[in-house]
Amino acid sequence: MDIYPFRTPGLGDQSYLLTHEGKGVLVDPQRDIDRFLAVAAEHDVDLRFVLETHLHNDYVSGAEQAALRTGAELVLPAAAAAAYPHTPAFHLEDIAAEGITVRPVHTPGHTPEHTSYLVLIAGEPVALFSGGSMLVSSAGRPDLLGMARARTLARLQHGSLHRLAGLPRAVGLYPTHGEGSFCTATGAGRYTSTIGDELDGNPLLGIDDPERFADHLLAEPRPPIPAFYRHMGPANTLGVPPMPSLTAPTLTPADLDDQPEDTQLLDVRPRTVQAAGLLPGSTGIELSDDLGSWAGWLLPYGAPIVLVAEPDQDIVPALTQLAQIGVDDVRGVIRDLGDSPTTGFALVDVPAFVRLLAEPGAQVLDVRMPSERATSRIDGAVERFLPDLFRDGVPAGLDGDRPVLVACGSGRKASIAASLLVRHGLRPVVLTGAGVPEVVAALTD
């Protein structure tokens, strides 16, 4: 038996391909299924099953399309009630192919229908695909469907974790959610584990009482929930079309006049290039692993998008990440701004930021999330988590006649915030390559 993991860093998730004697099981595939099917073909694997542990909240699924492409049997939790053909997985009702047995284990908590899958080879349990139930040193969060259901789901998660903890210690643990995922209740560490390692080291298994367990999972401050999450479950219930084309026609700034009024300009160039000049109205999110997550969180979901990229910049990763969350309406890409008017912002390092901070009337905007702010703060800073800034607008009291010193943990969120501030006529100065902790340390030296 071999298990091939496929990590998607920007979403903090992992899909898996299990192979045994030429047969394969694909678990929780994301929408860009070619990468999974290529590995199956490389190893001459006949894909027999495609398994979904739950109706995902953080990405649209590729499970239906993978099953249609390969003829594999699509297996979904029995309570998922998806609107496309599939085999419902009922608790402890085995589904078998030659030499491989898939045993569904109902593990509600992250979602009500959540089902983990225990794989047995020659009758021996070897691997547990736990989705968003038991994670490495953590568990899937129970509040994604709203606080009205969160405590009930948290209590169910307690029972689900202890149910899985009763499996043999040697069984491998392969969760879908991991470090970097907003679907985890607490900070998940490694991506895979074993039941034995979790019995020895998962702190949540040490909480015996379901109510205390729920109190722990729902304690403030909870991780924020990205805005695009609310669109993922419905899409996965109704069915997701195949991946869109990973190409986009070249446009010019003049072509923007022909685009719908709600078209969003998404600038994916490096922040140093963005700082030198953004097209008016642009949201600047430099291309990295989490571009799709930030775009889905900050831009109106489903609105048409026009990318702005460098002349030779590869936009396939950007298009892929957008498609992974169901954002398909990309109208084109502008690679040459020509002589169009632009607005920019300044980038500074820690010493320059500290010097500006010492000037009379200095104003600071901290766009980190609340959990980051708990460990270090700049006195007098206006604090707005980046998505709140985009949702609520520029905080009252920021003076457009003076620079706004913008900081986060690394410069990434701060540079995104700067693209919003310049739209409103402010003059952002972005701390880049460092964050608030480094500024605080410099002030105390």
C-alpha positions as CSV (number, residue, x, y, z in Angstrom):
1,M,0.0,0.0,0.0
2,D,1.1,3.5,-0.8
3,I,-0.5,6.8,0.1
4,Y,0.3,9.9,-1.9
5,P,-0.6,13.3,-0.2
6,F,-1.4,16.4,-2.2
7,R,-1.0,19.5,-0.2
8,T,-2.7,22.8,-1.0
9,P,-0.8,25.3,1.2
10,G,-3.0,28.3,0.6
11,L,-6.0,26.5,2.0
12,G,-4.2,24.4,4.6
13,D,-5.7,21.2,3.1
14,Q,-4.5,17.8,1.9
15,S,-6.0,15.3,-0.5
16,Y,-4.9,11.7,-0.7
17,L,-4.5,8.9,-3.2
18,L,-4.2,5.4,-1.7
19,T,-3.0,2.7,-4.0
20,H,-2.8,-1.1,-3.5
21,E,-2.1,-3.7,-6.1
22,G,-3.1,-1.5,-9.0
23,K,-6.3,-0.1,-7.4
24,G,-6.8,3.4,-6.0
25,V,-8.8,5.4,-3.6
26,L,-8.9,9.2,-3.9
27,V,-10.0,11.1,-0.8
28,D,-11.3,14.7,-0.6
29,P,-10.0,15.8,-4.0
30,Q,-9.9,19.5,-4.8
31,R,-11.4,20.8,-8.0
32,D,-8.1,20.7,-10.0
33,I,-8.2,16.9,-10.4
34,D,-5.6,16.6,-13.1
35,R,-2.8,16.5,-10.5
36,F,-4.4,13.5,-8.8
37,L,-5.2,11.6,-12.0
38,A,-1.7,12.2,-13.4
39,V,-0.2,10.4,-10.4
40,A,-2.7,7.6,-10.7
41,A,-1.8,7.2,-14.4
42,E,1.9,7.4,-13.6
43,H,1.5,4.4,-11.3
44,D,-0.9,2.5,-13.6
45,V,-3.6,2.7,-10.9
46,D,-7.3,1.9,-11.6
47,L,-9.2,4.4,-9.5
48,R,-12.0,2.4,-7.8
49,F,-13.4,4.9,-5.2
50,V,-13.6,8.6,-4.8
51,L,-14.4,9.5,-1.1
52,E,-15.7,12.7,0.4
53,T,-15.6,13.1,4.1
54,H,-17.9,16.1,4.2
55,L,-19.4,18.9,2.2
56,H,-16.4,21.1,2.4
57,N,-16.6,24.7,3.6
58,D,-13.3,25.9,2.3
59,Y,-13.1,24.7,-1.3
60,V,-15.3,23.4,-4.1
61,S,-14.8,19.7,-4.6
62,G,-13.4,17.8,-7.6
63,A,-14.9,14.5,-6.4
64,E,-17.9,14.3,-8.8
65,Q,-15.8,15.2,-11.8
66,A,-13.0,12.8,-10.8
67,A,-15.6,10.0,-10.6
68,L,-17.1,10.9,-14.0
69,R,-13.7,11.1,-15.6
70,T,-12.5,7.7,-14.3
71,G,-15.6,5.6,-13.8
72,A,-14.8,5.3,-10.1
73,E,-17.5,4.9,-7.5
74,L,-18.3,8.3,-5.8
75,V,-18.9,7.8,-2.1
76,L,-20.4,10.6,0.0
77,P,-21.7,10.7,3.6
78,A,-25.2,9.3,3.7
79,A,-26.6,12.5,5.2
80,A,-24.9,14.8,2.7
81,A,-28.0,14.7,0.4
82,A,-25.9,15.8,-2.6
83,A,-27.9,16.5,-5.8
84,Y,-25.9,14.2,-8.1
85,P,-25.4,10.4,-8.3
86,H,-23.3,8.9,-5.6
87,T,-23.1,6.0,-3.2
88,P,-24.2,7.0,0.3
89,A,-21.8,5.9,3.0
90,F,-23.6,4.5,6.1
91,H,-21.9,4.0,9.4
92,L,-19.9,0.8,9.5
93,E,-21.4,-0.5,6.2
94,D,-18.3,-1.7,4.4
95,I,-17.7,-0.9,0.7
96,A,-15.3,-3.3,-0.9
97,A,-13.2,-3.8,-4.0
98,E,-10.6,-6.5,-4.6
99,G,-8.3,-6.4,-1.6
100,I,-9.5,-3.0,-0.3
101,T,-12.3,-2.4,2.1
102,V,-13.5,1.1,2.9
103,R,-15.4,1.3,6.3
104,P,-17.4,4.5,6.8
105,V,-17.3,5.8,10.4
106,H,-19.9,8.5,11.1
107,T,-18.0,11.3,12.9
108,P,-20.3,14.4,13.2
109,G,-18.8,17.5,14.7
110,H,-17.1,19.5,12.0
111,T,-20.3,19.2,10.0
112,P,-23.4,17.1,10.9
113,E,-22.9,14.6,8.0
114,H,-19.2,14.2,8.5
115,T,-17.9,10.7,7.8
116,S,-14.4,9.3,8.2
117,Y,-13.1,6.3,6.3
118,L,-11.1,3.5,7.7
119,V,-9.3,1.5,5.0
120,L,-8.6,-2.1,5.6
121,I,-6.1,-4.2,3.5
122,A,-6.6,-7.9,3.6
123,G,-8.9,-7.3,6.6
124,E,-6.4,-5.3,8.6
125,P,-7.1,-1.6,9.4
126,V,-4.2,0.5,8.1
127,A,-5.3,4.0,7.3
128,L,-8.0,6.4,8.6
129,F,-9.0,9.4,6.4
130,S,-10.5,11.7,9.0
131,G,-11.3,14.8,7.0
132,G,-12.2,17.4,9.5
133,S,-12.8,15.2,12.5
134,M,-9.6,14.1,14.3
135,L,-6.7,16.3,13.2
136,V,-3.0,16.2,14.2
137,S,-3.1,17.5,17.8
138,S,-6.4,19.2,17.1
139,A,-9.9,18.7,15.7
140,G,-12.1,20.3,13.0
141,R,-13.9,23.4,14.3
142,P,-17.7,23.1,14.9
143,D,-18.8,26.7,14.3
144,L,-18.6,27.0,10.5
145,L,-22.4,26.5,10.1
146,G,-23.2,29.2,12.7
147,M,-23.2,29.5,16.4
148,A,-26.8,28.3,16.8
149,R,-25.5,24.8,15.9
150,A,-21.9,25.1,17.2
151,R,-22.3,23.8,20.7
152,T,-24.3,20.7,19.6
153,L,-21.7,20.0,16.9
154,A,-18.9,20.5,19.5
155,R,-20.4,17.9,21.8
156,L,-20.7,15.5,18.8
157,Q,-17.1,16.2,17.9
158,H,-16.1,15.1,21.4
159,G,-17.8,11.7,20.8
160,S,-16.3,11.4,17.3
161,L,-12.8,11.9,18.5
162,H,-13.1,9.3,21.2
163,R,-14.7,6.9,18.7
164,L,-11.7,7.2,16.4
165,A,-9.3,7.0,19.4
166,G,-10.5,3.5,19.9
167,L,-8.9,2.3,16.7
168,P,-5.6,0.4,16.8
169,R,-2.7,2.6,17.7
170,A,-0.8,1.7,14.5
171,V,-3.5,3.0,12.1
172,G,-2.2,5.9,10.1
173,L,-4.1,9.2,10.5
174,Y,-4.6,11.2,7.3
175,P,-6.8,14.3,7.9
176,T,-7.8,16.8,5.2
177,H,-7.4,19.9,7.3
178,G,-4.1,20.9,8.8
179,E,-1.8,23.8,9.5
180,G,-2.9,27.0,7.8
181,S,-6.6,25.9,7.5
182,F,-9.3,28.1,9.0
183,C,-11.3,24.8,9.5
184,T,-9.2,23.8,12.4
185,A,-10.4,24.5,16.0
186,T,-6.9,25.0,17.3
187,G,-3.4,25.2,15.8
188,A,-2.9,21.9,13.9
189,G,0.7,20.9,13.5
190,R,2.0,18.1,11.3
191,Y,-0.2,17.0,8.4
192,T,-0.3,13.2,9.2
193,S,0.0,11.1,12.3
194,T,-1.1,7.8,13.8
195,I,-3.9,7.0,16.3
196,G,-1.2,6.1,18.8
197,D,0.6,9.4,18.5
198,E,-2.8,11.2,18.9
199,L,-3.6,9.2,22.0
200,D,-0.3,10.3,23.4
201,G,-0.2,13.9,22.2
202,N,-3.6,15.3,21.2
203,P,-4.6,17.6,24.0
204,L,-8.3,17.5,23.0
205,L,-8.4,13.8,23.8
206,G,-7.6,14.6,27.4
207,I,-10.8,16.5,27.9
208,D,-13.3,13.9,29.2
209,D,-16.4,16.0,29.6
210,P,-18.3,17.0,26.4
211,E,-19.4,20.4,27.8
212,R,-15.9,21.3,28.8
213,F,-14.7,20.1,25.4
214,A,-17.3,22.4,23.8
215,D,-16.3,25.3,26.0
216,H,-12.7,24.8,24.8
217,L,-13.5,24.7,21.1
218,L,-15.8,27.7,21.3
219,A,-13.6,29.9,23.5
220,E,-12.9,33.4,22.3
221,P,-11.2,34.5,20.3
222,R,-12.2,32.0,17.7
223,P,-10.4,32.0,14.3
224,P,-12.2,34.2,11.8
225,I,-14.3,32.5,9.1
226,P,-13.4,33.6,5.5
227,A,-16.4,35.2,3.7
228,F,-16.3,32.8,0.8
229,Y,-16.9,29.8,3.0
230,R,-20.6,30.3,3.0
231,H,-20.7,29.6,-0.8
232,M,-18.7,26.4,-0.7
233,G,-21.2,24.0,1.0
234,P,-24.1,24.9,-1.4
235,A,-21.8,24.4,-4.4
236,N,-20.7,21.1,-3.2
237,T,-24.2,20.0,-2.5
238,L,-25.5,20.9,-6.0
239,G,-22.5,19.9,-8.0
240,V,-19.4,21.6,-9.3
241,P,-18.7,21.9,-13.1
242,P,-15.2,20.9,-14.5
243,M,-12.3,23.3,-14.0
244,P,-12.5,26.3,-16.3
245,S,-9.8,27.1,-18.8
246,L,-6.5,28.2,-17.2
247,T,-6.0,30.9,-19.8
248,A,-7.2,34.4,-20.0
249,P,-7.2,36.9,-23.0
250,T,-4.9,39.8,-22.9
251,L,-6.7,43.1,-22.3
252,T,-5.6,46.8,-22.1
253,P,-6.8,49.3,-19.6
254,A,-9.1,50.8,-22.3
255,D,-10.9,47.4,-22.5
256,L,-12.1,48.0,-18.9
257,D,-14.8,50.3,-20.3
258,D,-16.4,47.3,-21.9
259,Q,-16.5,45.2,-18.7
260,P,-19.6,44.9,-16.4
261,E,-19.9,47.6,-13.8
262,D,-19.1,45.3,-10.9
263,T,-15.8,44.0,-12.4
264,Q,-13.0,43.7,-9.9
265,L,-9.4,44.5,-10.8
266,L,-7.1,42.1,-9.0
267,D,-3.5,43.0,-9.2
268,V,-1.3,40.0,-8.6
269,R,2.1,41.6,-9.3
270,P,4.8,41.7,-6.6
271,R,4.1,44.3,-3.9
272,T,7.2,46.3,-5.0
273,V,5.7,46.7,-8.5
274,Q,2.2,47.5,-7.0
275,A,3.7,50.2,-4.8
276,A,5.1,51.9,-7.9
277,G,1.6,52.2,-9.4
278,L,-1.8,50.6,-9.3
279,L,-4.6,51.1,-11.7
280,P,-7.4,53.0,-9.9
281,G,-9.8,50.7,-8.1
282,S,-7.4,47.7,-8.0
283,T,-7.1,45.3,-5.1
284,G,-3.5,44.4,-4.8
285,I,-2.8,40.8,-3.7
286,E,0.6,39.6,-4.9
287,L,0.6,36.1,-6.2
288,S,1.4,33.6,-3.5
289,D,-0.1,30.3,-2.2
290,D,-3.0,32.1,-0.5
291,L,-4.0,34.4,-3.3
292,G,-7.3,32.6,-3.9
293,S,-8.2,32.7,-0.2
294,W,-7.7,36.4,0.1
295,A,-9.4,37.2,-3.2
296,G,-12.4,35.1,-2.1
297,W,-12.5,36.8,1.3
298,L,-12.0,40.4,0.2
299,L,-13.7,40.7,-3.2
300,P,-17.5,40.4,-3.9
301,Y,-18.0,36.7,-4.5
302,G,-18.9,35.8,-8.0
303,A,-18.1,39.3,-9.5
304,P,-16.2,39.3,-12.8
305,I,-12.4,39.7,-12.4
306,V,-9.8,41.2,-14.5
307,L,-6.2,40.3,-13.5
308,V,-3.3,42.7,-13.6
309,A,0.0,40.9,-14.0
310,E,3.6,41.4,-15.1
311,P,4.4,41.0,-18.8
312,D,5.9,37.6,-18.3
313,Q,4.1,36.5,-15.1
314,D,2.6,33.0,-15.0
315,I,-1.1,33.5,-14.1
316,V,-2.0,29.8,-14.1
317,P,-1.5,29.5,-10.3
318,A,-3.8,32.5,-9.9
319,L,-6.5,31.0,-12.1
320,T,-6.1,27.7,-10.4
321,Q,-6.5,29.1,-6.9
322,L,-9.6,31.1,-7.9
323,A,-11.2,28.1,-9.5
324,Q,-10.5,26.0,-6.3
325,I,-13.1,28.3,-4.6
326,G,-15.5,28.5,-7.5
327,V,-14.4,31.9,-8.9
328,D,-14.4,31.2,-12.6
329,D,-15.4,34.5,-14.2
330,V,-12.0,35.9,-15.1
331,R,-12.5,38.2,-18.1
332,G,-8.8,38.7,-19.0
333,V,-5.4,39.9,-17.9
334,I,-3.8,43.3,-18.3
335,R,0.0,43.0,-18.7
336,D,0.8,46.6,-19.8
337,L,-0.5,49.6,-18.0
338,G,0.7,51.9,-20.7
339,D,0.3,55.5,-19.8
340,S,-2.8,55.0,-17.7
341,P,-3.0,57.0,-14.5
342,T,-1.9,55.1,-11.4
343,T,-1.8,55.5,-7.6
344,G,0.9,54.1,-5.4
345,F,2.2,53.7,-1.9
346,A,5.5,53.6,0.0
347,L,7.3,50.5,1.3
348,V,9.7,50.8,4.2
349,D,11.8,48.6,6.5
350,V,11.7,48.5,10.3
351,P,14.2,51.4,11.0
352,A,12.4,53.7,8.6
353,F,9.0,52.7,10.1
354,V,10.3,53.4,13.6
355,R,11.6,56.8,12.5
356,L,8.2,57.7,11.0
357,L,6.5,56.4,14.1
358,A,8.4,58.9,16.2
359,E,7.2,61.9,14.3
360,P,4.5,64.1,15.9
361,G,1.0,63.0,14.9
362,A,2.1,59.6,13.5
363,Q,-0.9,57.4,12.7
364,V,-0.7,53.6,12.5
365,L,-3.1,51.0,11.1
366,D,-2.5,47.4,12.3
367,V,-4.4,44.9,10.0
368,R,-3.4,41.7,11.8
369,M,-6.1,39.3,13.0
370,P,-7.0,39.5,16.7
371,S,-5.0,36.5,17.8
372,E,-1.9,38.1,16.4
373,R,-2.5,41.3,18.2
374,A,-2.8,39.5,21.5
375,T,1.0,39.1,21.7
376,S,2.3,42.5,20.6
377,R,0.8,46.0,20.0
378,I,1.8,49.4,18.9
379,D,0.4,52.0,21.3
380,G,-2.2,54.2,19.7
381,A,-2.6,52.1,16.6
382,V,-5.9,51.8,14.9
383,E,-6.6,48.0,14.8
384,R,-8.7,46.5,12.0
385,F,-8.3,43.0,10.7
386,L,-7.8,43.2,7.0
387,P,-11.2,41.6,6.0
388,D,-13.0,43.9,8.4
389,L,-11.2,46.9,6.8
390,F,-12.5,45.8,3.4
391,R,-16.0,45.2,4.7
392,D,-16.4,48.3,6.9
393,G,-14.3,50.8,5.0
394,V,-11.5,53.1,6.1
395,P,-11.7,53.8,9.9
396,A,-12.9,57.2,10.8
397,G,-10.2,59.4,12.2
398,L,-7.4,58.5,9.7
399,D,-6.2,61.8,8.3
400,G,-5.7,61.8,4.6
401,D,-3.3,64.8,4.9
402,R,-0.7,62.7,6.8
403,P,0.9,59.3,6.0
404,V,-0.8,56.2,7.4
405,L,1.7,53.7,8.7
406,V,0.4,50.3,7.9
407,A,1.7,47.1,9.5
408,C,0.8,43.4,9.9
409,G,3.0,40.4,10.5
410,S,5.1,40.4,7.3
411,G,3.9,43.1,5.0
412,R,1.5,40.9,3.0
413,K,-1.8,42.0,4.6
414,A,-0.5,45.5,5.0
415,S,0.2,45.9,1.2
416,I,-3.2,44.6,0.4
417,A,-4.7,47.1,2.8
418,A,-2.6,49.9,1.1
419,S,-4.4,49.1,-2.2
420,L,-7.7,49.9,-0.4
421,L,-6.4,53.0,1.3
422,V,-5.2,54.6,-1.9
423,R,-8.6,54.2,-3.4
424,H,-9.9,56.5,-0.6
425,G,-7.2,59.1,-1.1
426,L,-5.0,58.2,1.8
427,R,-1.2,58.0,1.7
428,P,-0.2,54.5,3.0
429,V,3.4,53.7,4.1
430,V,3.7,49.9,4.4
431,L,6.1,48.0,6.6
432,T,7.4,45.2,4.5
433,G,9.6,42.2,5.2
434,A,8.7,42.4,8.9
435,G,5.8,43.1,11.2
436,V,4.6,44.6,14.4
437,P,6.6,42.3,16.7
438,E,9.8,43.5,15.1
439,V,8.7,47.1,15.5
440,V,7.9,46.6,19.1
441,A,11.3,44.9,19.6
442,A,13.0,47.9,18.0
443,L,11.2,50.4,20.2
444,T,12.3,48.6,23.3
445,D,16.0,48.2,22.4
